[in-house]
Amino acid sequence: MPDNPYNEIPYPTFPRLRTHPDRLAAVGTLFGMSPAPVTRCRVLEIGCNDGSNLIPMAYALPESRFTGVDLAEAPIAVGRRTIDALGLANISLVAADLRDIGSGYGEYDYIIAHGVYSWVPAEVRDRLMAASGERLAPQGIAYISYNAYPGRHLNQMLREMMLYHTRNVPDAAHRIEQSRWFLKFLAEGRLVATPWQTLLDQEVTALLERRPGSLFHDDIAETNESFYFRQFVEHAGRHGLQFLGEADPYEMFDPRGSLAWLGDDVLEREQYLDFLRARRFRQTLLCRDGIPLRRPPGPEQMQPLLFSAPCTAVEEGQIQGLHGIRITSGHQAVQRVTSALGETYPLPLTFDELVPYAGDRAALQDILFGLVTAGFADIHVFDFPCEDTVTAKPKARGLARHQAAESRFVTNACHQVVELDDVARQLVLLMDGTRDREQLAQGLAAIAESPSLELTREHLPGSLEWLAGMALLEG
Ligand SMILES: C[S@@+](CC[C@H](N)C(=O)[O-])C[C@H]1O[C@@H](n2cnc3c(N)ncnc32)[C@H](O)[C@@H]1O
C-alpha cells in the first residue's frame, strides 16, 4: 500500500445533507434549471473516502447510480465491505487518483467533492475542476467545497504555528498530540496579548473539539489552501463552469440590503458578502457555462419546492428554526406554517400541503420565501420516503441497523446523522421487522444492566415513536 496519510489516520467522513442530490437539485430549481430527478440520477463523488456520505444516498435511492473515487485504498476497502453487507448494487467505490477520471467514467448529473479542493496540490486541484467540467451532464450540478478568504486568515495563523511547532515530528499520531498540546498551551496559559487572546480563544476551542483525524488531515495537512470566491469562480470559468449558488441557499441573500450599492452583479455581491461575514468555508454549486439562470429568485419560485424546518417555540413568542434562527411573528398564518413544518420535521412538506396553513398560495409563497432567505427553513425537491408510523412489527432502516452495530451515530431517511442513546441503539439492532412490541421489550430487558421488563414495556412506545419521528423506520 503506498504511503498515503489517509490510509494511516482515518478521516471522519459522514453524511452531508448539503451534498445530497436533493439539495443540489433544489438550488438548481430555484435558479430555473431542470436538474435530473433525484430518484433516477447519476452521482459521482470525488474524494469519497470510505463512502460514508455516498452509501446512505445509494441505500435511499435504489434507482440512482453512484460512483465514488478516492486515492486511499484503506477507506475504499472499508466502504466496499459496507456495500457488500448492505447488498447494494447501485454503487461502486473505486480506488483511483482523481487525475485519472477520464471519459470512461461517463457523464454525471451530480458531482460532489467535499473537502478536496483546498487539500490537494495545485495540479490535482486543476484536474478536479477539469474533471467536474468534463463529466457534468448538460443540466448537471457540481458541489465543490473549499476554504475561503478572508475568514480563513485567522485559522491559517494557528495552522502555521502548529506546523512550526511540529516541524521535527515525523510520526502522525505524535503530530496530532503535539498540535493539541500547543493549542492548549496558547489558550490556557493566558500568556498572549489581550486583543489576540480574545480571537484566539474561539479558534482554539473549535480546533480542540475537532476529531484527531480532522485536525490531522484538515488543519495540519501538508496542503491546505484558501481562495477568494472570485478566484474560485474564475478557475471554474476556465473549465466551462459557472457559479450557480451556495449549497446553503440562505447564505446568498442579503436581507438588509447592505450591498444594494453593488447593483445586479451576482459574483461581486457574493465576494462582498464574504467580506462582510468573514466567510471561511464555501460549498459552492457550479453548472455548465451558458445555462441561463433566473436571478434573483423571488417568492414565486417557492411553488415547485418542498420545505423543512425544526421549528420549536422559544421564549417571548419566538419560534426557532434552522441554524438557531429565531423569528417573532404575530401573523397566525406564519405560526400555523412553522408549526406544521415543526410537526413533520425532519420530513419535508410540499408547497401544496402547506397552502391550507397559510390560507392562500400568494401568502404562502411570501412566508416561505421569507423563511428560506432567513435560513430558518431548508428547500427540497425530494420527499425522502420513510415509514412514519410504528407498525405491529416495526423495522428500523437496514442502514441504521448496520451502523448501530458499530456506532451510536446512524443515518436517517433524510440523510441526517442521528445520535442514539444506549437504549435506542439496542432497540434499532432488534428492530429487523420480525419482532412485535412484546418481543422487543423482552429483547431489550434481556440485555445486561437493563431496567426491568415492566419498566421497559412502559417506555417502549415512547422510544418507538421517537425513532419514527427521527425518520429511522422503513416499511
Ligand atoms: C479531507 S478528506 C475528505 C473526505 C470526504 N470527502 C469527506 O468530506 O469526509 C480528502 C479525501 O480526498 C482524497 N484524495 C486526496 N487526493 C486525492 C486524489 N488525487 N485522488 C482521489 N482522491 C484524493 C483523500 O484520500 C481523502 O479521502
The ligand as an ORCA input file, in Angstrom:
! r2SCAN-3c Opt
* xyz 0 1
  C     -10.330     15.785      3.693
  S     -10.737     14.237      3.019
  C     -12.438     14.435      2.661
  C     -13.149     13.136      2.576
  C     -14.655     13.226      2.361
  N     -14.985     13.837      1.101
  C     -15.318     13.985      3.486
  O     -15.790     15.089      3.268
  O     -15.356     13.495      4.604
  C      -9.984     14.294      1.409
  C     -10.151     12.994      0.613
  O      -9.608     13.202     -0.704
  C      -8.868     12.053     -1.068
  N      -7.853     12.427     -2.079
  C      -6.768     13.200     -1.920
  N      -6.087     13.280     -3.069
  C      -6.761     12.550     -3.991
  C      -6.565     12.245     -5.362
  N      -5.519     12.715     -6.026
  N      -7.467     11.449     -5.970
  C      -8.535     10.948     -5.302
  N      -8.776     11.212     -4.003
  C      -7.901     12.003     -3.352
  C      -8.250     11.598      0.237
  O      -7.818     10.251      0.168
  C      -9.379     11.841      1.213
  O     -10.212     10.723      1.349
*
